[in-house]
């Protein structure tokens, strides 16, 4: 017999038997299906949520929510989305929010992107303002990266004007990270994870 490539197609124009060719094609399809299934399940969405409100009374960043064990596959981009409501004890306080690599001291974690600031216009839960935003995180390296990730928040003004990050059972605050495509497609928009 002659030489064959990985799926049984003869090299140099030599003929393959029908049984050998069929088996090789079937094995290649099964292998491809296994790889695709593995890829899909290894890119699960990272998520964290709470049905309790969080009161911010300091300009020091605190971890509002933490996603543990987030897998960032090599060469892929991810969208990090936050959602909550905000109100304050005094009109027009601001809440900065950002994504950081996990650190026991949240403000010291590597900065992976800022959501900017959300205005706490109202002073009671009934006047909660929506805070919804997303940023892109990318892994432009040749290796997968697994990391815990913090969503950090703070009050723009100190203890006299606190902010409540509102949540309840029917309106939870949440933080999600999900794959959205190839890192190269988000060049210049995404922040490299570490």
C-alpha positions in Angstrom: 0.0 0.0 0.0 1.0 3.6 -0.5 1.2 6.6 1.9 -1.9 8.3 3.3 -2.5 11.6 5.0 -4.3 11.9 8.4 -7.8 11.1 7.1 -6.9 8.4 4.6 -6.6 10.3 1.3 -3.8 8.8 -0.7 -0.7 10.8 -1.3 0.7 10.8 -4.8 -2.5 9.7 -6.4 -2.6 6.1 -5.0 -6.0 4.6 -4.3 -7.4 3.9 -0.8 -9.7 1.1 -0.1 -13.3 2.2 0.6 -13.3 0.7 4.1 -10.1 2.4 5.1 -11.2 5.8 3.8 -14.6 5.6 5.4 -13.1 4.7 8.8 -10.6 7.5 8.6 -13.2 10.1 7.7 -15.5 8.9 10.5 -12.7 9.0 13.0 -11.8 12.6 11.8 -15.4 13.7 12.2 -15.6 12.3 15.7 -12.3 13.9 16.7 -13.5 17.3 15.3 -16.8 17.0 17.1 -15.0 16.2 20.4 -12.7 19.2 19.9 -15.6 21.6 19.2 -17.6 20.3 22.2 -14.5 20.7 24.4 -14.0 24.3 23.1 -17.6 25.2 23.8 -17.7 23.9 27.3 -14.3 25.3 28.3 -15.6 28.8 27.6 -18.4 28.9 30.1 -19.7 32.3 31.1 -18.2 33.6 34.4 -20.9 35.2 36.6 -21.4 36.7 40.0 -24.6 38.3 41.4 -26.2 39.4 44.6 -29.8 40.2 45.6 -28.6 42.4 48.5 -27.8 46.1 48.3 -24.3 47.4 49.0 -23.7 50.7 50.8 -20.6 52.7 49.8 -19.4 55.3 52.3 -15.8 55.7 51.2 -13.8 56.7 48.1 -11.8 53.5 48.6 -12.6 50.8 46.0 -14.4 47.7 47.3 -15.1 44.5 45.5 -18.8 44.6 44.7 -18.8 41.2 43.0 -16.1 38.6 42.3 -15.9 36.0 39.6 -13.7 33.1 40.6 -11.7 30.9 38.3 -12.5 32.8 35.0 -10.9 31.1 32.1 -9.5 33.4 29.4 -8.6 31.2 26.4 -5.6 32.1 24.3 -6.5 34.3 21.4 -10.0 35.1 22.5 -11.9 38.2 23.5 -14.4 38.5 26.3 -17.1 41.0 27.3 -17.3 42.0 30.9 -20.8 43.4 31.7 -22.1 44.9 34.9 -25.6 45.8 35.9 -26.9 47.4 39.1 -28.9 50.5 40.3 -27.5 53.4 42.3 -28.9 56.0 44.6 -27.3 58.2 47.3 -27.9 60.0 50.5 -27.4 63.3 48.8 -28.2 64.3 45.2 -25.6 64.0 42.5 -22.9 61.7 44.0 -21.0 59.6 41.5 -20.0 55.9 41.6 -16.7 54.9 39.8 -16.7 51.3 38.7 -13.9 49.2 37.2 -12.7 45.6 36.5 -9.6 44.5 38.3 -7.7 41.3 38.6 -8.5 39.8 42.0 -6.4 41.1 44.9 -7.2 40.9 48.6 -7.0 44.7 48.6 -9.3 45.3 45.7 -7.9 48.7 44.7 -4.5 47.1 44.3 -5.6 44.6 41.7 -4.3 45.0 38.1 -6.6 47.5 36.3 -8.4 45.8 33.4 -10.7 48.6 32.5 -12.9 51.4 33.8 -16.7 51.7 33.4 -16.3 55.4 34.2 -18.8 56.9 36.7 -22.5 56.5 37.3 -24.6 59.4 38.7 -26.6 58.6 41.8 -29.3 61.2 41.1 -32.0 60.0 43.5 -31.9 59.7 47.3 -34.3 56.8 47.8 -34.6 53.3 46.3 -37.6 54.5 44.3 -35.3 56.9 42.4 -32.6 54.4 41.6 -30.6 55.1 38.4 -29.6 52.2 36.1 -25.9 51.4 35.9 -25.3 49.1 32.9 -22.0 48.9 31.0 -19.5 46.6 29.3 -15.9 46.5 28.4 -13.8 44.0 26.4 -11.0 41.9 27.9 -8.6 40.0 25.6 -6.0 37.3 25.9 -3.6 37.9 23.1 -1.1 35.4 24.4 -0.4 31.8 23.3 -1.5 30.4 26.7 -4.8 30.2 28.5 -5.1 32.4 31.6 -7.3 31.6 34.6 -7.9 34.4 37.2 -10.4 35.6 39.7 -11.8 38.9 38.7 -13.3 41.8 40.8 -15.9 44.4 39.9 -14.9 47.3 42.1 -16.9 50.3 43.0 -16.5 53.3 45.3 -18.2 56.6 46.2 -16.8 59.6 44.4 -17.4 61.8 47.4 -16.5 60.5 50.9 -18.5 59.4 53.9 -20.9 62.4 54.1 -22.5 61.4 50.8 -22.8 57.6 50.5 -24.1 55.6 47.6 -26.3 52.5 47.7 -25.7 49.9 45.0 -29.2 48.7 44.9 -30.4 45.1 44.4 -33.3 42.9 45.5 -34.7 39.4 44.7 -36.4 40.6 41.5 -33.6 43.0 40.4 -30.2 41.5 41.3 -27.0 43.3 40.6 -24.6 41.2 38.5 -21.3 40.9 36.8 -20.7 38.5 33.9 -17.8 37.7 31.6 -18.5 35.8 28.3 -16.5 35.0 25.2 -17.4 37.2 22.1 -14.8 36.2 19.5 -11.2 36.4 18.5 -8.8 38.8 20.4 -7.5 40.2 17.0 -11.1 41.4 16.2 -11.0 43.6 19.3 -7.5 45.1 18.9 -7.4 48.6 20.3 -10.7 48.1 22.1 -9.9 45.4 24.6 -7.7 45.3 27.6 -5.1 42.5 27.9 -5.6 40.3 30.9 -2.7 38.9 32.9 
